[in-house]
Amino acid sequence: MDIARGSIQRPLYTWLIMLFALFGGIWGFMTLGRLEDPAFTIKQAVIQTTYAGASAERVALEVSEPLESAIQKMAEVKMITSMNQPGVSVIEVEMQDTYDGSELPEIWTKLRARVRDAARGLPDGVGEPQVNDSFGDVFGIFYAVTAEGFSDKEKYELSTFLRRELLTVEGVADVDIAGLRNETIYVEPDMPVATNLGVSVDAIANAIATSNSVSSSGEIKAGTVNTRLQTPEGTDSVNEIAGLTVGVGGETINIIDIAHVWRGRELDPSELIRFNGVEAFTLGVSGVANENIVDVGHRVDAKLAELDSEIPFGVELQPIYQQHVVVEKASNDFLVNLAMSVAIVIVVLAVFMGWRASIVVGSTLLLTVVGTVFFMALFSIEMERISLGALIIAMGMLVDNAIVVAEGMQISMLRGKSSREAAHEAASKTQIPLLGATVIGIMAFAGIGLSPDATGEFLFSLFAVIAISLLLSWLLALTATPLLAHYFFKRGTGEVHESYNGFLFRGYAAVLRAALKLRWLVVIGLTAITVVCFMGFGMLKQQFFPNSNTPLFYVHYKLPQGTAIETTSAHMAVVEDWLGQRDDVVSVATFVGQGATRFLLTYAAEKANPSYGHLIIRTETLDQIPPIQAELEAFGKERFPEGEFRTERLVFGPGGGAPIEVRFSGSDPAVLRALAEQATVALKTATDLTRDIRHDWREQEMVLKPVYATDRAQTAGVTRDAVAGALQFSTDGITTGVFRERERLIPIVMRRPPQEPYNLMNQVVFSETAGSWIPIEQMLDGITYEVQNTLVHRRDRVYTITVGADVVADVTAATAFGEVKAAVEAIKVPVGYKMEWGGEHENSADANASLGKQLPLSLLIMVLISVLLFNAIRQPIIIWLLVPMSVNGVVIGLLGTGMPFTFTALLGLLSLSGMLIKNGIVLVEEIDIVRREEDLPLRESIVKASVSRLRPVMLAAVTTILGMAPLMSDAFFVSMAVTIMGGLAFASVLTLVAAPVFYLIFFRGVERREQKTAAA
């Protein structure tokens, strides 16, 4: 099948292909969805259950264990973890990676059924488990809303208004509000008066509980019409609550006569948020799945601008993170890099092949890229970080096909052949080898993209885009390139024209002849370099994911367990003041009590804890982050030695946890704590590369335990619950009802007046039997105390404690891990207990294991294709011998620049292998052709074929290397760029020197026969 000749003879079809690629690409770019990260389903659900009054270990035993046991029976479950605190259980369920987003709704329904069934067997007093399957929603348009001088009620109404209006915007899926200060109606009885009158707390509570309730009143049937009766309106103001009456001894007493009723802020909030030191609440907007987040973001901006006149003066919406801006900048930067790459290709080709060839190849490259965008739009592959990376990776492989065909046609036409003959000659020899090499290049990425787990889902667009672009580049090289060459290339005079007489070609031929003569010395040299470079690979800094190019970083601050949220907030305010004095800090968002709303796919928020503080700090540039981090950590650790103060860079990859983690699992919390202490010592003493070592059970807390005097209390008619209620009333207060304010439910809390002096033993408890108040001291045999775990973690139903450590600046986790591994593994773990590594080591191992499952099949297909191409064994062996040597240039490049070997560098290495195999296939095929068609000795056939491939190989290498240069400033792609640039420079030498040398060695028998024939 002569595709190239046909493309010239039937130009209409070729023009249709080119126009479809061009205008389809423009249409695709305009309509293509844009995201920051691939549309990826977080296969996790959170189950939260309350158990008021229970200790953390009791919660784990009586709540988490039954629920986890029921959930574990689901075949879809991958892992179950739980965090148990006094009074609350939080269980996270992660499903198997092999389930995609379309299967999850059914799985969540099944999970809810399991939890509902298991909840029936939970103890009395346990709340209904709440299943949250929207745990992974990303609110990428993230604002802090400040409203200084506004009341909490006005802020609530403002948040409701903004949420309602933004939900009307096309493409908006949900709007999340966080950080609003809740209001509470407090009822504070005057206890001396209540005691004298004999008014119990329960009597007041019962009067309040039904004051604002809503219940059915029935219907009146009048003939054919039913008229509904509505519940009488309840109290609608604080004053009316104060005016409620309580019946005592046949008399009624107004609550206002025995209690102070007032409305105010919740005094013990679960979360506090500030922006640049000003109290705020956050507003997060998430887009509909697969929607173009850039368009959604611009529509949200337009809506906010439209609402500006309705938003009260003094209210400001401050952006914390704007995903649409980040994505739009990434798309625009890609366009700039693409334009620069195409321009570089055109300039390089113009210098070495003339301006005509540069236009032909440059146009083919441009058509390939825009055509790829067209097919991305057809197959609903969004433009995001991974798919853009795939286009950039493919750039180095797209040029090869067009250069090979264009160079072959140019040489043939200079020798006087017509464009049709030249197209036939250039393409007929190379179209099948190029197709085979292209498929091999695609298969190098198949193991990643077709993996049936989370890795495959996240990176599918990488494989898809590379497959589309490489196949399209092969098609356009055989259609568009010959037709454009037909229009632009000039036909020679027909005289004998030696195209390879230039200085560069003659010099290369001389070097190659010397290498063939000294072939064993060349092999030994290359082997030695390869061995040294493989040893040097161990010296490379290993980093799973690179740092983000968004100028954000985090602060994590943890005070001892039991610290009040007000104390944590006060400490964070000091840090805010310090940051506010710096000109290089753009903004500071403060979160006290828990982490922020998930505004990035890879952001993992810290769970609720009053002793935790969190800052999201934005700088003007990335370069400013390291010095600010260093100074801020020094300030924080000096100013707050009682807390754990650490900073964290934003990375491209999963967040949460520590770079180095080790887990211990077993049945006894005391043994686990002892093992954690040993691990902490090992991590501290084994190296000076670790810092901020901690474990996730944190400090134990002292707990007071009243001793119930059973005989005396039962005689007095005072139950344990009554004693607990009296203590609750005297401390946090008792929630007795809700105050309905339209859709808002404001809790009514009855408590002891906090301004009164407090002594636990001076409290009183009401006896229903005696109808009077009794000193609580008489119902107790004193108060004891004990130290308890108040933060208990479990993993797959087993108590698990995790020790984590950060690493010092400019050191990768893998380097530090290598130094502490032996010391930690030397810890003697008792029988029945288990130690496992977590952190970046586990993440990297899991990803590599996933990749390793698919690579053997991909490798087998690649080898099979190379064998079928040549219908022989020796030629494929020659080509595959070059692949291990491709690491040489990678190691030299990364060590020379000091860059770490990251996940993107691994992708670059796969791309490099594909390019090297492609060049090797074309060169070895050319040697075979010359041997078949020309009566030349083996060495001369090798030299002639290699010289004819010099220009395509060198041009492809130079254009790719220079085309990667714009990526050197991109934090995400810089390691990949260095890998391809350094690796390809060395790979070109391998292709042009090592491949011919190996060919001569493997076909040495042919040369011996030639020598015998010549001697005869």
Secondary structure, 3 states (H helix, E strand, C coil): CCHHHHHHHCHHHHHHHHHHHHHHHHHHHHHCCECCCCCCCCCEEEEEEEECCCCHHHHHHHHHHHHHHHHCCCCCEEEEEEEEECCEEEEEEEECCCCCCCCHHHHHHHHHHHHHHHHCCCCCCECCCEEECCCCCCCCEEEEEEECCCCHHHHHHHHHHHHHHHCCCCCEEEEEEECCCCEEEEEEECHHHHHHHCCCHHHHHHHHHCCCCCCCCCEEEECCEEEECCCCCCCCCHHHHHCCEEEECCEEEEHHHHEEEEEEECCCCCCEEEECCEEEEEEEEEECCCCCHHHHHHHHHHHHHHHCCCCCCCEEEEEEEEHHHHHHHHHHHHHHHHHHHHHHHHHHHHHHHCHHHHHHHHHHHHHHHHHHHHHHHHCCCCECHHHHHHHHHHHHHHHHHHHHHHHHHHHHHHCCCCHHHHHHHHHHHHHHHHHHHHHHHHHCCHHHHCCCCHHHHHHHHHHHHHHHHHHHHHHHHHHHHHHHHHHHCCCCCCCCCCCCCCHHHHHHHHHHHHHHHCHHHHHHHHHHHHHHHHHHHCCCCECCCCECCCCEEEEEEECCCCCCHHHHHHHHHHHHHHHHCCCCEEEEEEEECCCCCCCCCCCCCCCCCCCEEEEEEEECCHHHHHHHHHHHHHHHHHHCCCCEEEEEECECCCCCCCCEEEEEEECCHHHHHHHHHHHHHHHHHCCCCEEEEEECCCCCEEEEEEEECHHHHHHHCCCHHHHHHHHHHHCCCEEEEEEEECCEEEEEEECCCCCCCCCHHHCEEEECCCCEEEEHHHHEEEEEEEEECCCEEEECCEEEEEEEEEECCCCCHHHHHHHHHHHHHCCCCCCCCEEEEEHHHHHHHHHHHHHHHHHHHHHHHHHHHHHHHHCCCHHHHHHHHHCHHHHHHHHHHHHHHCCCECHHHHHHHHHHHHHHHHHHHHHHHHHHHHHHHCCCCHHHHHHHHHHHHHHHHHHHHHHHHHHHHHHHHCCCCHHHHHHHHHHHHHHHHHHHHHHHHHHHHHCHHHHHHHHHHHHC
